[in-house]
Amino acid sequence: MPQRFSTLRFKMMLTYLSIMMVLMVFINYYPNIVALDFITSARREEMMNTAYSLSNTLSRSFDTDYAALEERIVGLSSSERFVVTDGEANVLYDNAENDNFIGKKAVSAEIYSALSGEDMFACRRGNRSFTFSACVAVERGGVLLGSVYLSRVSADEALMLARTQRQILIFSIVIGTLVLLLSFFFSLVLTRRTGELMKGVGAIREGDYDVRVPVEDDDELSRLAGAFNDLSERMQLTEQTRREFVSNASHELKTPLASIKLLVESIIDAPSMEKDMLQSFLGDINHEIDRLVRITERLLTLTRVDSGITSPFVSVDAGEETRAAVRSIHPIAQAAGVDVRLYAEDGCIISGPRDAYSQIVYNLVDNAVKYNRRGGAVTVRLWKRDGFIILRVRDNGPGIPEKDIDRIFERFYRVDKARSRESGGTGLGLSIVKSNVELLGGQIDVHSVVDEGTAFTAVFPCAGENREDGSGTGVGGTQTRA
């Protein structure tokens, strides 16, 4: 099939044309049927009444003499043809001036039906006239005497019906043409708007996410255009985020690799390097390798979360996982001169991947220690309230400026870039925290005051009121100092 015949515009026009054809057939034939039925009904009632009246008149004194019959039916309308037969269908009276059948055998089917006991009425339509006929039996005391046949030719009704049909045909053609023109116009408008959507889809397929389609009204196509614009905007933002992510990841990976390359070249260029200097260089190389490992591990973590690849959901004792994370950070906190305190209620059970919650606690406490001042403190609290598990990590470090708070969960974003690199930060920890909190069905909030400290509060739905071993009574938990 040629492409022009498969377009939406052609299909719409074909649909409109089919509907119009059906409507035109209906408009032209239904009124004709109704009018014909009306005319026939009116004539049937009129002529059958006349036939019954004449039959009753003749039944009282039925005579086979022509002159006597003529006297009885004189005064009836001369526009009708009257035929009277006896019981053997012999014509006794016929008022037709031409083709008179007096003395002959009747050949009308209506007359034979009437003589058989069935009153008849018929309507025959010619080219320019209607022929109506009615025939009833003449009886007296249950004895069949003969029949009365009436016939009328009417050109007025045929002319009126033909004129009406012609006017309806002209009217339907005019209306049909107007509807087709309007449908063509509306199909142009509709296909123009769908064409704009298709162009937009094609532009996005080619990688142009800046494309937008106009929203002209509040109909379905306009809502579709609005949804397309929203999708295009989101894809543009996603593409921008992806490019920034690739750029930042490349930069973060390039920095330690460049340092390693520089250190290795220094060792190669100085084969007689002193042992202490060599050990120092190797220690720096090892430090940069550790940094590369941290970056790649966190990138893999984010990739798994973005892809929906997670460990199975299990019941996780948040108290135990929190204590374990704090213990693992204990050496780092001691080296930084930061005091870490933990207050954890027993029986705080959540549902989710075990490592997801551990990563949340570890990254929050690790950040609170790394970006704190020597002699500072970090407080970790875990408790239950109204069916939720609440984790709060608070420090008394330098705090986060208000302009940076909305961006701290962005990947590779750092408030203090120089200090972050110095402390080994990758700018991915808080992104992992936010992704894992959402994975566990929770929410996270941050409150910070410059020079006073920062508090992160994560809220998770509670999966159980008590631990599986039945321990834990709520408020009376355990306190640990790192």
C-alpha positions, 0 to 999 in steps of 0.5 A, a space after each residue: 500500500 502506498 505511504 499516502 494511503 496509510 497516513 492518519 489523514 487518509 484514514 480519517 478522511 476515509 472514515 468520514 467519507 464512509 460515515 457520510 455515505 451511510 448517512 446519505 443513504 439513510 437520509 434519502 431512503 428513510 424519509 421516502 419509506 416513511 412518506 410512502 407508508 403515510 400515503 399508503 395508510 391514508 389511502 387504505 383507510 379512505 378507500 377501504 371505508 368507501 369499499 365497505 360502505 358500497 358493499 353494505 349498500 349493495 348487500 341489502 339489494 344486490 342486483 345483477 342488472 347494470 342500470 340498477 347497480 349504476 343507480 345505487 352507486 351514483 354519487 360516489 366520487 368519479 375519480 375512482 374506478 368502480 367494478 362490481 362482480 358476481 360471486 363467479 368474478 363476472 364483471 357486472 358493473 365498470 364505470 371506466 369509459 375505456 377498457 370497460 370489462 362489463 360481461 367479462 371475467 375479472 382478472 384482478 388478483 385482488 378480486 379473487 382474494 376478496 371472493 375467497 374471503 380476504 379483503 385486499 388493498 394494494 399500492 403500486 408505484 409507477 414512474 409518475 403516479 400511484 395506483 391504489 386498489 381496494 376490494 371487499 366481498 359483498 355478502 348477505 346472511 353469510 352468502 357470498 353475492 359478489 365483490 366491489 373493486 375500487 381503483 384510483 390513480 394519483 399523480 399528486 402524491 407521486 409528484 410530491 414524493 419525487 419533489 421531496 426526494 429531490 430536495 432531500 438529495 440536494 440537501 444531503 449533497 450540500 451537507 455532505 460536501 460541507 461536512 467533508 470540507 470541515 472534516 478535511 480541515 479538522 483532519 489537517 489540524 489534527 494531523 498537523 499537531 500529531 506531525 509536530 509530536 512525531 517531529 519531536 519524537 524524531 528529534 529526541 531519537 536523534 539525541 536532541 533533547 531541547 525540542 518542545 512541542 506547542 501546547 495549544 489547548 486543553 484536549 487530549 492531544 494538548 495533554 499528550 504534548 504536555 506529557 511529551 514536553 515533560 518527558 523531553 525535559 526529564 530526558 534532557 536533565 537525565 542526559 545532562 546528569 549523565 554527561 556530568 556524571 561521566 565527566 566527574 567520574 573521569 576526572 575523579 579516576 584521572 586524578 589518582 591515576 595521574 598521581 600514580 603515573 607521576 610517582 612511578 615515573 619518578 621512581 623509574 627516572 631515579 633508579 638510585 633513589 634512597 630507600 626512605 624516599 622510595 618507601 614514601 613514594 610507594 606509600 603515596 601510590 598505595 594511597 592513590 590505589 586505595 582511593 581508586 578502589 573506593 571510587 570504583 566500589 562506590 560507582 559500582 554501588 550506585 550502578 547497582 542501585 540505579 539498575 535495581 540490582 539489589 540483595 534480597 529483602 530481609 528483616 534487618 536489626 538496625 541496632 546491630 548493623 548500626 553498632 557494627 558500622 560504628 565499630 568499623 569507624 572506631 579506628 578512623 575516629 580515634 585517629 581524627 580525635 573525634 568522639 563517637 557516641 551511639 544511643 540505640 534502642 533494641 528491637 528496631 527492625 526494618 525490611 530491606 537488603 542488609 548491606 543497604 542499611 549498613 552503607 547508610 550508617 557507615 557513610 553518614 558516620 564516616 562523613 561526620 568524622 572526616 569533616 569534623 574538627 579535632 576534639 569534635 563529637 559525633 552522636 548517633 541515635 536510633 529509636 522507634 516512634 509510631 511505627 517508624 525507625 529513626 536514625 540521626 547522625 549529628 556532629 559539631 563540625 563546621 556545618 554546611 552553608 545554606 547554598 550547598 544544602 540542596 546539592 549535597 546529595 548530588 554525585 561528586 558534589 563537594 562543599 569543600 573540594 580541597 578538604 574532601 580530596 585531602 580526606 580521601 572523599 569521593 563525593 559519592 557517599 551521600 548519593 549512596 545514602 540517599 539512594 539506599 534510603 529510598 530503596 528502603 522506603 524511607 526519607 532523609 533530611 538534613 539540618 545544618 548551621 555553619 560553625 555549629 554542626 550538621 544533623 542527618 535524620 533518616 526515617 524508615 518504615 518499621 518491619 517489626 516491633 521486637 527482635 526475633 529473639 524477643 529481646 529489647 523493650 524500647 527505650 532502655 537501649 545500649 550506649 556505646 562510645 567509640 
